[in-house]
Amino acid sequence: MVTKEVDGKLHEPMENMTIDAPEEFMGAITQLMAGRKGTMNTMTNNGTGWIRMEFMVPARGLIGFRTKFLTETRGVHRVLLRGRLRAVEG
């Protein structure tokens, strides 16, 4: 695991991940992210059949993610990633 010590506390890279996908894939995406230590921050359903989910996930959890994600969503999605360091919990 890649970590960095900041002010005596251990930090690891975290990603803010925003996923837009059809409603039918919500369960599969949520399970996939949970298995990678991702936590859902918000979910928005605007009534058009698409949902927006925002997750916080460790960067290490995204290794190998793309292939499984494409399979689960059949390639129908939009993803935005933003990274930052966050203290390791536990």
N, C-alpha and C positions, 0 to 999 in steps of 0.2 A: 504494500500500500504506500502510495506517495503521500508524505506528510511534511509539515513545516512547523517549527516551533515559533510561536509569536507570543511575546510577553510571558514566557514560561508555560504556555498552554499549547497542546498539540492540535494542529489544524490539518484538514484534508480538503482537497478540491471538491466543491459541490457545484452542481449545475441546476439552474432554474430551467425547466423544460416545459414549454407550452405545446400542447398537441391539439390540433383541430381534426376531428374525424367524424364520420357518420355515427349516429346514436347506437346502431347495432353492434359496434365494436367496443363500446364503453367497458363492458365486463372483461373482455380479453385484454384490453390495454391496462386496466386497473390491476389485474392479476399479474401481468408481465412486469409492471413497475413495482408492485409490492415484493415480488421475488427478487428484485434488484435493490431493495432497501429504499425505494422511492416513497415519499409521502405526498399525498394530494393536498395542495393548498386551497385550490378553488376549482369549481366546476360550474360552467355556464351553459344553459340550454336556451338558445334564442328562438326555438320553435320552427326552425327551418329544416330540421332533420340532422343538423350537425351540432356537435357539442365541443366546447373548449375546456380542456383540463390542464391545470397547471400543477406541476410536481416539483419537489426538491429531491434530487437524487445524487448520491456520490458519483464522481466522475468514473471511478472504478466499476460502478454498476452498469455503465454504458458499453463496456467492452463486450462485443458480440451481440449487442442489442439490435442493431439495424436489421440483420437477417430475420430474426424472430419477429420483429415488429412488422416488417414488410409482409411476412407470411400471414400474421394475424389480421392485418388490415387489408390484405389483398392489394396493397400499394395505394390505397385511397386514403390520403392523410396530408397534413401539413405540420411541420415541426420547427420550433424555434428554441435554440439553446443559448443560455447566458451563464458564464461561470464565475465563481468566486471562492475564496477560502472561508471555511467555517470550522469552528472548534469541534473536535471529535468528542462525542458523548459516550459515556460509559467508562 
